[in-house]
Amino acid sequence: MKKKRIVLLTLLTIALGSGGFLFYDWYIKTNAQKAEPSVTQYSWKDAQGIRHFTDREPPVGASDIRIVKGHKYIAPPLVYAIKKKGVETYKKIKKKLLDLKKKKKKKKKGK
């Protein structure tokens, strides 16, 4: 009885620790990151009305100029990577199962 309780407590601790880490990682990467002040993004429209996005100042004669400061690439949270991997694995397994089902049907028709 005591061993079961220890195993259950250990599993619960691992689950809560993992969940806490994933939440912390998500929170930091989506909310708590400060913008990088040295990075500036410019967008403008040229004479043909095409919008351009660069890190350089727009040329003379550009219209509808927009300046956004503080963009910085931040890797997506680990939760998103885990979700993506889980979906990919699910699709592979589903495809394999469907292929097996088709093979069984072909064998039955062939007999």
PyMOL commands that place a pseudoatom at each C-alpha (Angstrom):
pseudoatom trace, name=CA, resn=MET, resi=1, chain=A, elem=C, hetatm=0, pos=[0.000, 0.000, 0.000]
pseudoatom trace, name=CA, resn=LYS, resi=2, chain=A, elem=C, hetatm=0, pos=[2.845, 2.345, 0.883]
pseudoatom trace, name=CA, resn=LYS, resi=3, chain=A, elem=C, hetatm=0, pos=[4.636, 1.648, -2.429]
pseudoatom trace, name=CA, resn=LYS, resi=4, chain=A, elem=C, hetatm=0, pos=[1.487, 2.479, -4.411]
pseudoatom trace, name=CA, resn=ARG, resi=5, chain=A, elem=C, hetatm=0, pos=[1.183, 5.759, -2.558]
pseudoatom trace, name=CA, resn=ILE, resi=6, chain=A, elem=C, hetatm=0, pos=[4.825, 6.653, -3.283]
pseudoatom trace, name=CA, resn=VAL, resi=7, chain=A, elem=C, hetatm=0, pos=[4.448, 5.788, -6.977]
pseudoatom trace, name=CA, resn=LEU, resi=8, chain=A, elem=C, hetatm=0, pos=[1.239, 7.812, -7.220]
pseudoatom trace, name=CA, resn=LEU, resi=9, chain=A, elem=C, hetatm=0, pos=[2.832, 10.768, -5.440]
pseudoatom trace, name=CA, resn=THR, resi=10, chain=A, elem=C, hetatm=0, pos=[5.880, 10.571, -7.729]
pseudoatom trace, name=CA, resn=LEU, resi=11, chain=A, elem=C, hetatm=0, pos=[3.726, 10.495, -10.874]
pseudoatom trace, name=CA, resn=LEU, resi=12, chain=A, elem=C, hetatm=0, pos=[1.634, 13.383, -9.591]
pseudoatom trace, name=CA, resn=THR, resi=13, chain=A, elem=C, hetatm=0, pos=[4.768, 15.408, -8.849]
pseudoatom trace, name=CA, resn=ILE, resi=14, chain=A, elem=C, hetatm=0, pos=[6.145, 14.756, -12.342]
pseudoatom trace, name=CA, resn=ALA, resi=15, chain=A, elem=C, hetatm=0, pos=[2.824, 15.687, -13.984]
pseudoatom trace, name=CA, resn=LEU, resi=16, chain=A, elem=C, hetatm=0, pos=[2.467, 18.898, -11.985]
pseudoatom trace, name=CA, resn=GLY, resi=17, chain=A, elem=C, hetatm=0, pos=[6.102, 19.827, -12.548]
pseudoatom trace, name=CA, resn=SER, resi=18, chain=A, elem=C, hetatm=0, pos=[5.830, 19.253, -16.290]
pseudoatom trace, name=CA, resn=GLY, resi=19, chain=A, elem=C, hetatm=0, pos=[2.579, 21.187, -16.484]
pseudoatom trace, name=CA, resn=GLY, resi=20, chain=A, elem=C, hetatm=0, pos=[4.066, 24.024, -14.484]
pseudoatom trace, name=CA, resn=PHE, resi=21, chain=A, elem=C, hetatm=0, pos=[7.110, 24.198, -16.731]
pseudoatom trace, name=CA, resn=LEU, resi=22, chain=A, elem=C, hetatm=0, pos=[4.990, 24.193, -19.899]
pseudoatom trace, name=CA, resn=PHE, resi=23, chain=A, elem=C, hetatm=0, pos=[2.783, 26.970, -18.509]
pseudoatom trace, name=CA, resn=TYR, resi=24, chain=A, elem=C, hetatm=0, pos=[5.820, 29.015, -17.461]
pseudoatom trace, name=CA, resn=ASP, resi=25, chain=A, elem=C, hetatm=0, pos=[7.419, 28.566, -20.901]
pseudoatom trace, name=CA, resn=TRP, resi=26, chain=A, elem=C, hetatm=0, pos=[4.170, 29.598, -22.645]
pseudoatom trace, name=CA, resn=TYR, resi=27, chain=A, elem=C, hetatm=0, pos=[3.699, 32.616, -20.354]
pseudoatom trace, name=CA, resn=ILE, resi=28, chain=A, elem=C, hetatm=0, pos=[7.260, 33.895, -20.756]
pseudoatom trace, name=CA, resn=LYS, resi=29, chain=A, elem=C, hetatm=0, pos=[7.265, 33.531, -24.540]
pseudoatom trace, name=CA, resn=THR, resi=30, chain=A, elem=C, hetatm=0, pos=[3.822, 35.080, -25.068]
pseudoatom trace, name=CA, resn=ASN, resi=31, chain=A, elem=C, hetatm=0, pos=[3.524, 37.760, -22.383]
pseudoatom trace, name=CA, resn=ALA, resi=32, chain=A, elem=C, hetatm=0, pos=[6.596, 38.546, -20.377]
pseudoatom trace, name=CA, resn=GLN, resi=33, chain=A, elem=C, hetatm=0, pos=[9.186, 39.133, -23.120]
pseudoatom trace, name=CA, resn=LYS, resi=34, chain=A, elem=C, hetatm=0, pos=[10.311, 42.710, -23.508]
pseudoatom trace, name=CA, resn=ALA, resi=35, chain=A, elem=C, hetatm=0, pos=[10.541, 44.116, -27.021]
pseudoatom trace, name=CA, resn=GLU, resi=36, chain=A, elem=C, hetatm=0, pos=[13.998, 44.690, -28.450]
pseudoatom trace, name=CA, resn=PRO, resi=37, chain=A, elem=C, hetatm=0, pos=[14.233, 48.490, -28.763]
pseudoatom trace, name=CA, resn=SER, resi=38, chain=A, elem=C, hetatm=0, pos=[17.036, 48.421, -31.329]
pseudoatom trace, name=CA, resn=VAL, resi=39, chain=A, elem=C, hetatm=0, pos=[14.892, 46.711, -33.983]
pseudoatom trace, name=CA, resn=THR, resi=40, chain=A, elem=C, hetatm=0, pos=[12.566, 48.874, -36.096]
pseudoatom trace, name=CA, resn=GLN, resi=41, chain=A, elem=C, hetatm=0, pos=[10.231, 47.748, -38.857]
pseudoatom trace, name=CA, resn=TYR, resi=42, chain=A, elem=C, hetatm=0, pos=[9.042, 50.146, -41.571]
pseudoatom trace, name=CA, resn=SER, resi=43, chain=A, elem=C, hetatm=0, pos=[6.148, 49.653, -43.929]
pseudoatom trace, name=CA, resn=TRP, resi=44, chain=A, elem=C, hetatm=0, pos=[5.067, 51.960, -46.744]
pseudoatom trace, name=CA, resn=LYS, resi=45, chain=A, elem=C, hetatm=0, pos=[3.285, 52.049, -50.077]
pseudoatom trace, name=CA, resn=ASP, resi=46, chain=A, elem=C, hetatm=0, pos=[5.095, 52.894, -53.263]
pseudoatom trace, name=CA, resn=ALA, resi=47, chain=A, elem=C, hetatm=0, pos=[3.702, 54.837, -56.257]
pseudoatom trace, name=CA, resn=GLN, resi=48, chain=A, elem=C, hetatm=0, pos=[1.942, 51.693, -57.565]
pseudoatom trace, name=CA, resn=GLY, resi=49, chain=A, elem=C, hetatm=0, pos=[0.229, 51.105, -54.212]
pseudoatom trace, name=CA, resn=ILE, resi=50, chain=A, elem=C, hetatm=0, pos=[2.316, 48.067, -53.252]
pseudoatom trace, name=CA, resn=ARG, resi=51, chain=A, elem=C, hetatm=0, pos=[3.075, 47.774, -49.524]
pseudoatom trace, name=CA, resn=HIS, resi=52, chain=A, elem=C, hetatm=0, pos=[6.703, 47.092, -48.593]
pseudoatom trace, name=CA, resn=PHE, resi=53, chain=A, elem=C, hetatm=0, pos=[8.102, 45.857, -45.255]
pseudoatom trace, name=CA, resn=THR, resi=54, chain=A, elem=C, hetatm=0, pos=[11.782, 46.407, -44.371]
pseudoatom trace, name=CA, resn=ASP, resi=55, chain=A, elem=C, hetatm=0, pos=[14.150, 47.291, -41.593]
pseudoatom trace, name=CA, resn=ARG, resi=56, chain=A, elem=C, hetatm=0, pos=[15.372, 50.336, -43.540]
pseudoatom trace, name=CA, resn=GLU, resi=57, chain=A, elem=C, hetatm=0, pos=[13.768, 53.759, -43.776]
pseudoatom trace, name=CA, resn=PRO, resi=58, chain=A, elem=C, hetatm=0, pos=[11.361, 54.181, -46.698]
pseudoatom trace, name=CA, resn=PRO, resi=59, chain=A, elem=C, hetatm=0, pos=[12.490, 56.079, -49.785]
pseudoatom trace, name=CA, resn=VAL, resi=60, chain=A, elem=C, hetatm=0, pos=[11.491, 59.654, -50.506]
pseudoatom trace, name=CA, resn=GLY, resi=61, chain=A, elem=C, hetatm=0, pos=[8.013, 59.816, -52.019]
pseudoatom trace, name=CA, resn=ALA, resi=62, chain=A, elem=C, hetatm=0, pos=[6.648, 56.780, -50.141]
pseudoatom trace, name=CA, resn=SER, resi=63, chain=A, elem=C, hetatm=0, pos=[3.130, 57.101, -48.744]
pseudoatom trace, name=CA, resn=ASP, resi=64, chain=A, elem=C, hetatm=0, pos=[1.233, 55.563, -45.814]
pseudoatom trace, name=CA, resn=ILE, resi=65, chain=A, elem=C, hetatm=0, pos=[4.425, 55.112, -43.784]
pseudoatom trace, name=CA, resn=ARG, resi=66, chain=A, elem=C, hetatm=0, pos=[4.140, 53.011, -40.611]
pseudoatom trace, name=CA, resn=ILE, resi=67, chain=A, elem=C, hetatm=0, pos=[6.931, 52.539, -38.087]
pseudoatom trace, name=CA, resn=VAL, resi=68, chain=A, elem=C, hetatm=0, pos=[6.873, 49.745, -35.508]
pseudoatom trace, name=CA, resn=LYS, resi=69, chain=A, elem=C, hetatm=0, pos=[9.659, 49.555, -32.927]
pseudoatom trace, name=CA, resn=GLY, resi=70, chain=A, elem=C, hetatm=0, pos=[10.707, 46.632, -30.850]
pseudoatom trace, name=CA, resn=HIS, resi=71, chain=A, elem=C, hetatm=0, pos=[10.095, 43.512, -32.922]
pseudoatom trace, name=CA, resn=LYS, resi=72, chain=A, elem=C, hetatm=0, pos=[12.163, 40.531, -31.960]
pseudoatom trace, name=CA, resn=TYR, resi=73, chain=A, elem=C, hetatm=0, pos=[11.948, 36.886, -32.963]
pseudoatom trace, name=CA, resn=ILE, resi=74, chain=A, elem=C, hetatm=0, pos=[10.930, 34.681, -30.068]
pseudoatom trace, name=CA, resn=ALA, resi=75, chain=A, elem=C, hetatm=0, pos=[10.756, 30.930, -30.534]
pseudoatom trace, name=CA, resn=PRO, resi=76, chain=A, elem=C, hetatm=0, pos=[7.247, 29.527, -30.100]
pseudoatom trace, name=CA, resn=PRO, resi=77, chain=A, elem=C, hetatm=0, pos=[6.412, 27.961, -26.732]
pseudoatom trace, name=CA, resn=LEU, resi=78, chain=A, elem=C, hetatm=0, pos=[7.260, 24.304, -26.207]
pseudoatom trace, name=CA, resn=VAL, resi=79, chain=A, elem=C, hetatm=0, pos=[3.547, 23.515, -25.873]
pseudoatom trace, name=CA, resn=TYR, resi=80, chain=A, elem=C, hetatm=0, pos=[3.048, 24.364, -29.558]
pseudoatom trace, name=CA, resn=ALA, resi=81, chain=A, elem=C, hetatm=0, pos=[5.906, 22.083, -30.600]
pseudoatom trace, name=CA, resn=ILE, resi=82, chain=A, elem=C, hetatm=0, pos=[4.486, 19.222, -28.515]
pseudoatom trace, name=CA, resn=LYS, resi=83, chain=A, elem=C, hetatm=0, pos=[1.027, 19.770, -29.996]
pseudoatom trace, name=CA, resn=LYS, resi=84, chain=A, elem=C, hetatm=0, pos=[2.412, 19.838, -33.554]
pseudoatom trace, name=CA, resn=LYS, resi=85, chain=A, elem=C, hetatm=0, pos=[4.381, 16.619, -32.974]
pseudoatom trace, name=CA, resn=GLY, resi=86, chain=A, elem=C, hetatm=0, pos=[1.315, 14.949, -31.455]
pseudoatom trace, name=CA, resn=VAL, resi=87, chain=A, elem=C, hetatm=0, pos=[-0.859, 15.876, -34.439]
pseudoatom trace, name=CA, resn=GLU, resi=88, chain=A, elem=C, hetatm=0, pos=[1.782, 14.607, -36.892]
pseudoatom trace, name=CA, resn=THR, resi=89, chain=A, elem=C, hetatm=0, pos=[2.070, 11.314, -35.002]
pseudoatom trace, name=CA, resn=TYR, resi=90, chain=A, elem=C, hetatm=0, pos=[-1.718, 10.930, -34.896]
pseudoatom trace, name=CA, resn=LYS, resi=91, chain=A, elem=C, hetatm=0, pos=[-1.963, 11.467, -38.671]
pseudoatom trace, name=CA, resn=LYS, resi=92, chain=A, elem=C, hetatm=0, pos=[0.785, 8.889, -39.347]
pseudoatom trace, name=CA, resn=ILE, resi=93, chain=A, elem=C, hetatm=0, pos=[-0.889, 6.286, -37.122]
pseudoatom trace, name=CA, resn=LYS, resi=94, chain=A, elem=C, hetatm=0, pos=[-4.281, 6.979, -38.674]
pseudoatom trace, name=CA, resn=LYS, resi=95, chain=A, elem=C, hetatm=0, pos=[-2.846, 6.582, -42.195]
pseudoatom trace, name=CA, resn=LYS, resi=96, chain=A, elem=C, hetatm=0, pos=[-1.164, 3.285, -41.267]
pseudoatom trace, name=CA, resn=LEU, resi=97, chain=A, elem=C, hetatm=0, pos=[-4.387, 1.941, -39.769]
pseudoatom trace, name=CA, resn=LEU, resi=98, chain=A, elem=C, hetatm=0, pos=[-6.370, 2.928, -42.855]
pseudoatom trace, name=CA, resn=ASP, resi=99, chain=A, elem=C, hetatm=0, pos=[-3.772, 1.259, -45.086]
pseudoatom trace, name=CA, resn=LEU, resi=100, chain=A, elem=C, hetatm=0, pos=[-4.003, -1.952, -43.010]
pseudoatom trace, name=CA, resn=LYS, resi=101, chain=A, elem=C, hetatm=0, pos=[-7.781, -1.872, -43.266]
pseudoatom trace, name=CA, resn=LYS, resi=102, chain=A, elem=C, hetatm=0, pos=[-7.587, -1.507, -47.064]
pseudoatom trace, name=CA, resn=LYS, resi=103, chain=A, elem=C, hetatm=0, pos=[-5.139, -4.422, -47.293]
pseudoatom trace, name=CA, resn=LYS, resi=104, chain=A, elem=C, hetatm=0, pos=[-7.493, -6.659, -45.267]
pseudoatom trace, name=CA, resn=LYS, resi=105, chain=A, elem=C, hetatm=0, pos=[-10.399, -5.775, -47.558]
pseudoatom trace, name=CA, resn=LYS, resi=106, chain=A, elem=C, hetatm=0, pos=[-8.301, -6.601, -50.638]
pseudoatom trace, name=CA, resn=LYS, resi=107, chain=A, elem=C, hetatm=0, pos=[-7.315, -9.980, -49.115]
pseudoatom trace, name=CA, resn=LYS, resi=108, chain=A, elem=C, hetatm=0, pos=[-10.974, -10.815, -48.395]
pseudoatom trace, name=CA, resn=LYS, resi=109, chain=A, elem=C, hetatm=0, pos=[-11.994, -9.925, -51.966]
pseudoatom trace, name=CA, resn=GLY, resi=110, chain=A, elem=C, hetatm=0, pos=[-9.159, -11.988, -53.391]
pseudoatom trace, name=CA, resn=LYS, resi=111, chain=A, elem=C, hetatm=0, pos=[-10.252, -15.177, -51.540]
for i in range(1, 111): cmd.bond("trace and resi %d" % i, "trace and resi %d" % (i + 1))
show_as sticks, trace
zoom trace
